């Protein structure tokens, strides 16, 4: 979700992080928490290390069948280990733009600190440090760094300049409301003109985020928007500015919906004339 920062700053009570791009656009991003990262890392560990165990068993069987010596078998085993715990994670993260089976399961993705997609350098550093902090210490180093980090970053993330971004967000259901009860009688005879699109967007944004604003800021913004909206409304009711904005928005929405329905009905009635064939003209389509 992106927005342009303005003087009407919203007071959030959560721990989401805000990332400001070079175009001065603030992005609300949510890093994956420690529990999610741990669950994804465990699943990835099972996949990569389990693949190594299976390949090692296959190599042992083949070594006995083709009579390989111990040195060759050890070299193949070490190469297979490097392939499973270093090369495979790098290839998977590059091919999926920062995802893996574990991250896909928890809804996370590895991104750069500036929010961009990772490159080979980031994946390479993360995979190399992962050998130490995940495989050699059974996740001890990774857990320690993640617990001490605000974004649950492990040592490889600090060295590579990355973090795990949580992408599986709950579905946002828009608030649909009608004319407030105190203004229903006024709405019967109210004349609401076409509000400029820019002002209408500001009103809609305010009504959707009003619950997150501190009371003083909420009342001030509502009063300012109500004063701007009053120029397109007649008569202007003596009501709370926020209720007034909600009533105007509901009226415009309902009347626009009626206008669109009537237009659709008129077009439907003209459809036979517009698309029909002249009398007696054969249909060759």
C-alpha positions as CSV (number, residue, x, y, z in Angstrom):
1,X,0.0,0.0,0.0
2,X,1.4,3.4,-1.0
3,X,0.5,6.9,0.1
4,X,2.1,10.3,-0.1
5,X,3.0,11.6,3.3
6,X,1.3,14.8,4.3
7,X,0.6,16.9,7.4
8,X,-2.3,14.7,8.3
9,X,0.0,12.0,9.7
10,X,-1.9,9.0,11.1
11,X,-1.0,7.8,14.5
12,X,-0.6,4.0,14.2
13,X,-0.6,1.7,17.2
14,X,1.0,-1.2,15.4
15,X,4.7,-2.1,14.7
16,X,4.6,-1.9,10.9
17,X,7.7,-0.4,9.3
18,X,7.5,2.5,6.9
19,X,9.7,2.6,3.8
20,X,10.1,5.9,1.9
21,X,11.1,5.6,-1.7
22,X,13.2,8.0,-3.8
23,X,9.9,9.6,-5.0
24,X,8.9,10.5,-1.4
25,X,6.2,7.8,-1.4
26,X,5.8,6.0,1.9
27,X,5.2,2.3,1.7
28,X,3.6,0.4,4.6
29,X,5.5,-2.9,4.8
30,X,5.4,-5.6,7.4
31,X,8.5,-7.7,8.1
32,X,8.0,-11.3,8.8
33,X,8.0,-12.1,12.6
34,X,10.4,-14.4,14.4
35,X,7.9,-17.3,14.6
36,X,7.1,-17.1,10.9
37,X,10.8,-16.9,9.9
38,X,11.6,-19.8,12.2
39,X,8.8,-22.0,10.7
40,X,10.0,-21.2,7.2
41,X,13.6,-21.9,8.0
42,X,12.8,-25.2,9.6
43,X,10.8,-26.3,6.5
44,X,13.6,-25.1,4.2
45,X,16.1,-27.0,6.4
46,X,14.1,-30.2,6.1
47,X,13.9,-29.8,2.3
48,X,17.5,-29.0,1.6
49,X,19.1,-31.3,4.2
50,X,16.6,-34.1,3.5
51,X,17.6,-33.8,-0.2
52,X,21.2,-34.2,0.8
53,X,20.5,-37.3,2.9
54,X,18.6,-38.9,0.0
55,X,21.3,-38.1,-2.5
56,X,23.9,-39.4,0.0
57,X,22.1,-42.8,0.2
58,X,21.9,-42.9,-3.5
59,X,25.6,-42.1,-3.9
60,X,26.5,-44.9,-1.4
61,X,24.5,-47.4,-3.3
62,X,26.1,-46.3,-6.6
63,X,29.6,-46.3,-5.1
64,X,29.2,-49.9,-4.1
65,X,27.8,-50.9,-7.5
66,X,30.6,-49.3,-9.5
67,X,33.3,-49.9,-7.0
68,X,34.4,-46.3,-6.3
69,X,37.2,-45.7,-3.8
70,X,36.7,-43.9,-0.5
71,X,38.4,-40.7,-1.7
72,X,36.1,-40.4,-4.8
73,X,33.0,-41.2,-2.7
74,X,34.0,-38.5,-0.1
75,X,34.6,-35.9,-2.8
76,X,31.2,-36.6,-4.4
77,X,29.5,-36.5,-0.9
78,X,31.1,-33.1,-0.2
79,X,30.1,-31.8,-3.6
80,X,26.6,-33.0,-3.0
81,X,26.5,-31.2,0.3
82,X,27.6,-27.9,-1.2
83,X,25.0,-28.4,-4.0
84,X,22.2,-28.9,-1.5
85,X,22.9,-26.3,1.2
86,X,24.5,-23.6,-0.9
87,X,23.9,-23.8,-4.6
88,X,20.2,-25.0,-4.3
89,X,19.1,-22.1,-2.0
90,X,20.8,-19.5,-4.2
91,X,19.1,-20.9,-7.4
92,X,15.7,-21.1,-5.7
93,X,15.8,-17.6,-4.3
94,X,17.0,-16.1,-7.6
95,X,14.4,-18.1,-9.6
96,X,11.5,-17.1,-7.3
97,X,12.6,-13.5,-6.5
98,X,13.4,-14.2,-2.9
99,X,11.0,-17.1,-2.1
100,X,11.5,-20.7,-1.2
101,X,9.2,-23.5,-0.1
102,X,9.4,-22.5,3.5
103,X,8.9,-18.8,2.8
104,X,6.0,-19.6,0.4
105,X,4.3,-21.6,3.2
106,X,4.5,-18.7,5.7
107,X,3.8,-15.9,3.1
108,X,7.2,-14.2,3.2
109,X,9.7,-13.1,0.6
110,X,13.4,-11.9,0.9
111,X,13.8,-8.3,-0.3
112,X,16.5,-5.7,-0.2
113,X,16.4,-3.2,2.6
114,X,15.1,-0.6,0.1
115,X,12.3,-3.0,-0.9
116,X,13.7,-4.1,-4.2
117,X,14.2,-7.7,-5.5
118,X,17.4,-9.5,-4.4
119,X,20.2,-10.3,-6.8
120,X,22.8,-13.0,-7.0
121,X,25.1,-11.2,-4.6
122,X,22.4,-11.1,-1.9
123,X,21.4,-14.7,-2.4
124,X,25.1,-15.8,-2.4
125,X,25.9,-14.0,0.9
126,X,22.8,-15.3,2.6
127,X,23.5,-18.9,1.5
128,X,27.2,-18.8,2.6
129,X,26.4,-17.4,6.0
130,X,23.5,-19.9,6.3
131,X,26.0,-22.7,6.4
132,X,27.4,-21.3,9.7
133,X,24.3,-19.9,11.4
134,X,21.7,-22.5,10.3
135,X,23.5,-25.8,9.5
136,X,26.6,-25.8,11.7
137,X,24.9,-24.2,14.8
138,X,21.4,-25.8,14.1
139,X,19.9,-22.4,13.8
140,X,21.3,-21.0,17.0
141,X,23.1,-18.0,15.5
142,X,20.1,-17.2,13.2
143,X,17.7,-17.3,16.2
144,X,19.9,-15.1,18.3
145,X,20.3,-12.4,15.6
146,X,16.6,-12.6,14.8
147,X,15.5,-12.1,18.4
148,X,17.8,-9.1,18.8
149,X,16.6,-7.5,15.5
150,X,13.5,-5.3,15.0
151,X,12.9,-6.9,11.6
152,X,13.9,-10.5,12.7
153,X,16.9,-10.3,10.5
154,X,19.6,-13.1,10.8
155,X,23.3,-12.5,10.3
156,X,23.1,-13.2,6.6
157,X,20.5,-10.5,6.2
158,X,22.7,-8.0,7.9
159,X,25.7,-8.8,5.7
160,X,23.6,-8.9,2.5
161,X,21.3,-5.9,3.3
162,X,18.1,-7.9,3.1
163,X,15.1,-8.8,5.3
164,X,12.0,-11.0,5.1
165,X,8.9,-9.2,4.1
166,X,5.5,-10.6,5.0
167,X,3.3,-10.5,2.0
168,X,0.3,-12.6,3.1
169,X,-1.9,-9.8,4.4
170,X,-5.6,-10.1,5.5
171,X,-8.2,-9.1,3.0
172,X,-9.4,-5.6,3.6
173,X,-13.2,-5.3,3.4
174,X,-14.2,-1.7,2.6
175,X,-16.7,-0.1,4.9
176,X,-20.1,0.4,3.3
177,X,-22.4,2.7,5.2
178,X,-25.6,4.6,4.5
179,X,-26.8,8.1,5.4
180,X,-26.4,8.6,9.2
181,X,-29.7,8.5,11.1
182,X,-29.6,12.2,12.3
183,X,-29.3,13.3,8.6
184,X,-31.8,11.0,6.9
185,X,-34.6,13.6,6.9
186,X,-32.2,16.2,5.5
187,X,-31.1,13.8,2.8
188,X,-34.6,13.6,1.3
189,X,-34.4,17.1,0.0
190,X,-30.7,17.8,0.0
191,X,-29.1,18.9,-3.3
192,X,-25.6,17.5,-3.6
193,X,-23.6,18.5,-6.7
194,X,-20.8,16.7,-8.4
195,X,-17.9,16.9,-6.0
196,X,-14.4,17.3,-7.6
197,X,-12.6,13.9,-7.9
198,X,-9.6,15.1,-5.8
199,X,-11.8,16.2,-3.0
200,X,-13.9,13.0,-3.2
201,X,-10.8,10.9,-2.9
202,X,-9.6,12.8,0.1
203,X,-13.0,12.4,1.8
204,X,-13.0,8.6,1.0
205,X,-9.5,8.3,2.4
206,X,-10.4,10.2,5.6
207,X,-13.6,8.1,6.2
208,X,-11.6,4.8,5.7
209,X,-8.8,5.9,8.1
210,X,-10.7,8.0,10.6
211,X,-10.6,5.2,13.3
212,X,-6.8,5.3,13.2
213,X,-6.5,9.1,13.8
214,X,-6.1,10.7,17.2
215,X,-9.3,12.7,18.2
216,X,-7.9,16.2,17.7
217,X,-6.5,15.4,14.2
218,X,-9.7,13.6,13.3
219,X,-11.9,16.5,14.2
220,X,-9.6,19.0,12.5
221,X,-9.4,17.2,9.2
222,X,-13.2,16.5,9.3
223,X,-13.9,20.2,9.8
224,X,-11.6,21.2,6.9
225,X,-13.1,18.7,4.5
226,X,-16.6,19.6,5.5
227,X,-15.9,23.3,4.8
228,X,-14.6,22.5,1.3
229,X,-17.6,20.2,0.6
230,X,-20.2,22.7,1.7
231,X,-19.8,24.6,-1.6
232,X,-21.4,21.7,-3.5
233,X,-24.2,21.0,-1.0
234,X,-27.5,22.8,-0.4
235,X,-28.7,23.3,2.3
236,X,-25.8,22.7,4.6
237,X,-27.1,20.9,7.7
238,X,-26.0,21.9,11.2
239,X,-24.4,18.5,12.0
240,X,-21.1,17.0,13.1
241,X,-18.6,17.5,10.2
242,X,-17.8,13.8,10.1
243,X,-21.5,12.8,9.9
244,X,-22.0,15.4,7.2
245,X,-19.1,13.9,5.1
246,X,-20.5,10.4,5.6
247,X,-24.0,11.6,4.5
248,X,-22.7,13.4,1.4
249,X,-20.6,10.4,0.4
250,X,-23.6,8.0,0.8
251,X,-25.9,10.3,-1.1
252,X,-23.5,10.7,-4.0
253,X,-22.9,6.9,-4.1
254,X,-26.6,6.0,-4.1
255,X,-27.5,8.6,-6.7
256,X,-24.5,7.6,-9.0
257,X,-25.6,4.0,-8.7
258,X,-29.2,4.9,-9.7
259,X,-27.9,7.0,-12.7
260,X,-25.7,4.1,-13.8
261,X,-28.6,1.7,-13.6
262,X,-30.9,3.9,-15.6
263,X,-28.2,4.4,-18.2
264,X,-27.7,0.6,-18.5
265,X,-31.5,0.1,-18.9
266,X,-31.6,2.7,-21.7
267,X,-28.7,1.1,-23.5
268,X,-30.4,-2.3,-23.1
269,X,-33.6,-0.9,-24.7
270,X,-31.6,0.4,-27.6
271,X,-29.6,-2.7,-28.1
272,X,-32.0,-4.3,-30.7
273,X,-32.0,-1.1,-32.8
274,X,-28.2,-0.7,-32.6
275,X,-27.2,-4.3,-33.2
276,X,-30.2,-5.6,-35.1
277,X,-30.3,-6.2,-38.9
278,X,-32.4,-4.1,-41.2
279,X,-35.8,-5.6,-42.1
280,X,-35.4,-8.5,-44.5
281,X,-31.6,-8.4,-44.5
282,X,-30.2,-11.9,-44.1
283,X,-27.9,-12.8,-41.2
284,X,-24.6,-13.9,-42.8
285,X,-22.5,-13.9,-39.6
